[in-house]
Amino acid sequence: MTLVQRLVQSGRLRDVDADRAERAIAAAADRPPHELLVEQGFSKEDDVLAELATEFGLDVVDLTTATVETDTLSSVPLRLLHRRNLMPLRRENGSLVVATGNPYDVYALDELQSATGLHVIPVLASPREITRLIRTHFGVGGDTVASLAAEKKKDDIELLEEIEADDSELAKQAQEASVVKLVNEILIEAATERASDIHIEPDEKTLRIRYRIDGLLQTQKLPPEINRFQNAIVSRIKIMARLNIAEKRLPQDGRIKMRVQGREVDVRVSIIPMIHGEGIVMRLLDKGRMVFNLSSVGMLPHIYSTFKQLIDRPHGIVLVTGPTGSGKSTTLYSALNEIKDEVTKIITVEDPVEYQQPGISQIQVHGKIGLSFAAALRSILRHDPDVILIGEMRDLETGEAAIQASLTGHMVFSTLHTNDAPSAVTRMIDMGIEPFLVASTVEGVMAQRLVRTICSDCKEAVVPNYDDLPADFPRDVPTIFRGAGCRSCRQTGYRGRTGVHELMVNTDGIREMIVSRVNAGVIRKEAAKNGMLSLRQDGWKKVVAGMTTVDEVARVTAGDIIA
């Protein structure tokens, strides 16, 4: 009986999927069938492991709670662990208990038994968790740093642009196979863990690497020898980003276009010289994972409906505000996709163009040659657009150009860096734009933040203790939710993010206030009377709906003022 038949018989795989699953396995005969079933979504990993455990008579181990005896690791060949994805857990009466994710690979267990001279007792575990545990104990790229990965295999990273390197000694070190592999592993790990940024930070005696996952930085364990490779790592990244490897005194910015495990990823590279070396931040734009759909950015139904009415208007200005990394660009791209059709011409001016969108004309700002936001705006009005997106309203010149575009019958979208929606109109006035122009053109302002969402695999209901909750949290909620922590979310209880929103629609009353130059606090109170929810109030509704937690909303909206 095949694995697919066993899964169907046990109710872990639907009959209607069985034929497709068998064909997929047959088409990829070189891949372990259980990995293929999980990867292509036919069955959950826990179900497949349970069925394999029955078939092979093995125990299943949850490595998130398992204890690894560090003394055991010192006697095991590191290269073998990386190559065969095995994780020794402990010694038992002269035997070695080893976690494997592929019970079909008996040769791996035999090889480990020969290398250690110990009888190997296999247990089943998640392959992803084994890989993570290896990196936890040996560090990202530990096998490369230790020069133990002698086997050459095809890199999982494919650069989409040709790179050039000179014949200097530094360039030769950066192009060594071990350094290339180490940098590739850092990038692959970040893409696999859904990181938005990679921070490579030099300290006095070591090198620190942190990934920003779901908005928070997480430090990665590294082998101590990695500081010896610091210059080579920096040089390799510079070569990939087509930067000057000899320049170590000035900041540099570049871009890497690559394909990671079949997905196209753009990496924006920023390098700044610091006391102990050059610090690097890489922003990962994973095109394969981005979905620009307005209905999926997390707006509550009535906010979505009102925002849709705003963006469907024939002219005016709609602003999205928030700090860097709050999802403003995603919301604006989603809005453009919502209104995009064959009879609408959409032009964007961006710095930089992060995601290329079919059916939309996009312009990249080049400040060094004079192509600023304002200069581009003046030119694109002659291209007869219906909708214009300005990446950021940075100064008076850009603001006046946007006002002029809206007054001549265009719909203008843009972003501002303000903490809430009412502050956006006062910020435009502070730039030097006349209040009557702001009042007559701005149709609405959306402020937003991103909060982490509860992991669906470990989500559980709890009864709220109101003594421990913020004073403004609703007191009539019988149940809230949290994530207990599991493999999928790396024990954090969160996986993914959604938005909390504050939508202010300009009414006649608010327009009069803008012309009178009243402060943002007064405008906020008027908007609240008209039904505007603050960021925090919108967050509480998402807590009640089971999307996120009280702690997360309180963290992200700590400075929010309740009207």
Stockholm file with secondary structure:
# STOCKHOLM 1.0

chainA/1-563         MTLVQRLVQSGRLRDVDADRAERAIAAAADRPPHELLVEQGFSKEDDVLAELATEFGLDVVDLTTATVETDTLSSVPLRLLHRRNLMPLRRENGSLVVATGNPYDVYALDELQSATGLHVIPVLASPREITRLIRTHFGVGGDTVASLAAEKKKDDIELLEEIEADDSELAKQAQEASVVKLVNEILIEAATERASDIHIEPDEKTLRIRYRIDGLLQTQKLPPEINRFQNAIVSRIKIMARLNIAEKRLPQDGRIKMRVQGREVDVRVSIIPMIHGEGIVMRLLDKGRMVFNLSSVGMLPHIYSTFKQLIDRPHGIVLVTGPTGSGKSTTLYSALNEIKDEVTKIITVEDPVEYQQPGISQIQVHGKIGLSFAAALRSILRHDPDVILIGEMRDLETGEAAIQASLTGHMVFSTLHTNDAPSAVTRMIDMGIEPFLVASTVEGVMAQRLVRTICSDCKEAVVPNYDDLPADFPRDVPTIFRGAGCRSCRQTGYRGRTGVHELMVNTDGIREMIVSRVNAGVIRKEAAKNGMLSLRQDGWKKVVAGMTTVDEVARVTAGDIIA
#=GR chainA/1-563 SS CCHHHHHHHTTSSCHHHHHHHHHHHHHTTTSCHHHHHHHTTSSCHHHHHHHHHHHHTCCBCCTTTCCCCHHHHTTSCHHHHHHHTEEEEEEETTEEEEEESCTTCHHHHHHHHHHHCSEEEEEECCHHHHHHHHHHHHCTTHHHHTTCCCSCCCCSEEESSCCCCCSSHHHHHHTSHHHHHHHHHHHHHHHHTTEEEEEEEECSSCEEEEEEETTEEEECCCCGGGGGGHHHHHHHHHHHTTCCTTCCSSCEEEEEEEEETTEEEEEEEEEEEETTEEEEEEEEEETTTCCCCGGGSCCCHHHHHHHHHHHTSSSEEEEEECSTTSSHHHHHHHHHHHHCCTTCCEEEEESSCCSCCTTSEEEECBGGGTBCHHHHHHHHGGGCCSEEEESCCCSHHHHHHHHHHHHTTCEEEEEECCSSSHHHHHHHHHHTCCHHHHHHHEEEEEEEEEEEEECTTSEEEECCCGGGSCTTSCSCCSCEEEECCCTTTTTSSEEEEEEEEEEEECCHHHHHHHHTTCCHHHHHHHHHHTTCCCHHHHHHHHHHTTSSCHHHHHHHTTTCCCC
#=GC SS_cons         CCHHHHHHHTTSSCHHHHHHHHHHHHHTTTSCHHHHHHHTTSSCHHHHHHHHHHHHTCCBCCTTTCCCCHHHHTTSCHHHHHHHTEEEEEEETTEEEEEESCTTCHHHHHHHHHHHCSEEEEEECCHHHHHHHHHHHHCTTHHHHTTCCCSCCCCSEEESSCCCCCSSHHHHHHTSHHHHHHHHHHHHHHHHTTEEEEEEEECSSCEEEEEEETTEEEECCCCGGGGGGHHHHHHHHHHHTTCCTTCCSSCEEEEEEEEETTEEEEEEEEEEEETTEEEEEEEEEETTTCCCCGGGSCCCHHHHHHHHHHHTSSSEEEEEECSTTSSHHHHHHHHHHHHCCTTCCEEEEESSCCSCCTTSEEEECBGGGTBCHHHHHHHHGGGCCSEEEESCCCSHHHHHHHHHHHHTTCEEEEEECCSSSHHHHHHHHHHTCCHHHHHHHEEEEEEEEEEEEECTTSEEEECCCGGGSCTTSCSCCSCEEEECCCTTTTTSSEEEEEEEEEEEECCHHHHHHHHTTCCHHHHHHHHHHTTCCCHHHHHHHHHHTTSSCHHHHHHHTTTCCCC
//
